[in-house]
């Protein structure tokens, strides 16, 4: 009986697609590790209860995201060794030296900025990644990251963190009837945003 080689070829093609997205996956894995470590720091060093609660949420959600990422790569026999990149190491080192109110403000400002960036990256990859599995992973993470950004801005507002939304994030989001008003609101506040960005 002759065996059909198609499944093996298809499996290898899927792996090749995932490998072509490895740069994004490594960045995402590093970001998860950073969020987990910083979330653990927040639970022990923050003075504000909302910041502590946010840190706990980061540990829970980013551990889950990391497990999903690791599961996908291991299932497809793609080597991924999650490590904290230099930027993540610098962020952890910076916050390790702070506590109380200083930690709260620096941590929440960092969380707002990081989640703005992550949201843009994951939105882009949900549409442009070569692998269908990577696109699905990114797409599933987008609502979680969007909620994290909202929570970060709410907690950040309590501790004096910089809570302005990144205009670039709005620019990369397609304008639909649902967010057209939000886009108009941002344009209306452009002068305020520009002045605060300069500051």
C-alpha positions in Angstrom: 0.0 0.0 0.0 1.4 3.4 -1.0 1.4 6.1 1.6 0.4 9.6 0.9 3.2 12.1 1.6 0.9 15.1 1.6 0.2 15.3 5.4 4.0 15.3 6.1 4.6 18.0 3.5 1.7 20.0 4.8 3.0 19.7 8.3 6.4 20.9 7.2 4.8 23.8 5.3 2.9 24.8 8.5 6.1 24.7 10.5 7.9 26.8 7.9 5.2 29.4 8.1 5.5 29.6 11.9 9.3 29.8 11.7 8.9 32.7 9.3 7.0 34.5 12.1 9.6 33.6 14.8 10.8 37.1 15.3 7.3 38.2 16.4 6.9 35.1 18.5 10.2 35.7 20.3 9.3 39.3 21.0 5.8 38.3 22.2 7.3 35.6 24.5 9.8 38.2 25.9 7.0 40.7 26.5 5.0 38.0 28.4 8.0 37.2 30.6 8.5 40.9 31.3 4.8 41.5 32.2 4.9 38.5 34.5 8.0 39.6 36.4 6.9 43.2 36.6 3.4 42.1 37.8 5.1 40.1 40.6 7.1 43.2 41.5 3.9 45.3 41.6 2.3 42.9 44.1 5.2 43.3 46.5 6.3 46.9 45.9 3.2 48.9 44.9 1.4 51.0 47.5 -1.8 51.5 45.6 -4.3 48.7 45.8 -5.4 49.2 42.2 -1.8 48.9 41.0 -1.3 45.7 43.1 -4.5 44.2 41.6 -3.4 45.2 38.1 0.0 43.5 38.7 -1.8 40.3 39.8 -4.0 40.4 36.6 -0.8 40.8 34.5 0.7 37.7 36.0 -2.4 35.6 35.4 -3.2 36.8 31.9 0.4 36.9 30.5 1.1 33.4 32.0 -1.9 32.2 30.1 -0.7 33.9 26.9 2.8 32.5 27.3 1.3 29.0 27.7 -0.7 29.4 24.6 2.3 30.6 22.6 4.6 27.8 24.0 1.9 25.2 23.3 1.6 26.3 19.6 5.3 26.2 19.0 5.9 22.9 20.8 2.9 21.3 19.0 4.5 22.2 15.7 8.0 21.3 16.7 9.2 24.9 16.4 12.1 25.8 18.7 11.3 28.8 20.9 13.4 29.6 23.9 11.5 32.4 25.7 14.0 34.8 27.3 13.8 38.4 28.5 15.3 40.7 25.9 17.6 43.6 26.9 14.7 46.1 26.9 12.7 43.9 29.2 15.7 43.4 31.5 16.2 47.1 31.6 12.6 47.7 32.6 12.7 45.1 35.4 16.0 46.6 36.7 14.6 50.1 36.6 11.5 49.2 38.7 13.4 46.9 41.1 15.0 50.0 42.5 11.6 51.7 43.2 8.8 51.2 45.8 5.7 52.9 47.0 4.3 55.9 45.1 7.4 56.1 42.9 7.0 52.5 41.8 3.2 53.0 41.2 3.7 55.9 38.9 6.7 54.5 37.0 5.1 51.0 36.6 1.7 52.2 35.4 3.3 54.7 32.9 5.4 51.8 31.6 2.3 49.5 31.4 0.3 52.0 29.4 3.2 52.6 27.0 4.0 48.8 26.6 0.4 47.8 26.1 -0.1 50.6 23.4 2.9 49.1 21.6 1.8 45.5 22.1 -1.7 46.2 20.9 -0.4 47.7 17.6 2.0 44.8 17.1 -0.6 42.2 17.8 -3.2 43.9 15.6 -0.7 44.0 12.7 0.3 40.4 13.2 -3.3 39.2 13.4 -3.6 40.3 9.7 -0.1 40.1 8.3 1.6 37.0 9.9 2.5 34.3 7.5 1.1 31.5 9.6 -2.6 31.1 10.1 -1.9 29.8 13.6 0.1 32.9 14.5 -2.6 35.2 13.0 -5.1 33.4 15.2 -2.9 33.6 18.3 -2.4 37.3 17.8 -6.1 37.9 17.0 -7.2 36.1 20.2 -4.7 38.2 22.3 -5.9 41.6 20.9 -9.1 41.9 23.1 -7.0 40.9 26.2 -4.4 43.5 25.5 -7.0 46.1 24.8 -8.6 45.4 28.2 -5.1 45.6 29.8 -4.6 49.0 28.3 -7.9 50.3 29.6 -7.2 48.9 33.1 -3.7 50.4 33.0 -5.1 53.8 32.1 -7.6 53.6 34.9 -5.1 52.5 37.6 -2.5 55.0 36.1 -5.0 57.8 36.5 -5.1 57.1 40.3 -1.3 57.4 40.7 -0.4 60.2 38.4 0.9 58.1 35.5 1.0 59.3 31.9 -2.3 58.0 30.6 -2.7 59.5 27.2 -3.6 57.1 24.4 -1.0 56.7 21.7 -2.2 58.5 18.6 -0.3 56.0 16.4 -2.6 53.2 17.8 -5.6 55.1 16.5 -4.0 55.7 13.2 -3.3 52.0 12.6 -6.9 51.0 13.5 -9.2 50.9 10.4 -11.9 53.5 10.7 -15.3 51.8 10.9 -18.8 53.1 11.8 -18.1 51.9 15.3 -14.9 53.9 15.8 -15.4 56.8 13.4 -16.7 58.9 16.3 -13.6 58.1 18.4 -11.4 59.1 15.5 -13.2 62.4 15.2 -12.8 62.9 18.9 -9.1 62.3 18.7 -8.8 64.8 15.8 -10.8 67.4 17.8 -8.3 67.0 20.7 -5.2 67.1 18.5 -4.0 70.5 19.9 -4.2 69.2 23.5 -2.5 65.9 22.5 0.3 67.8 20.7 1.0 70.1 23.6 1.1 67.2 26.1 3.3 65.1 23.8 5.7 68.0 23.6 5.7 68.3 27.4 
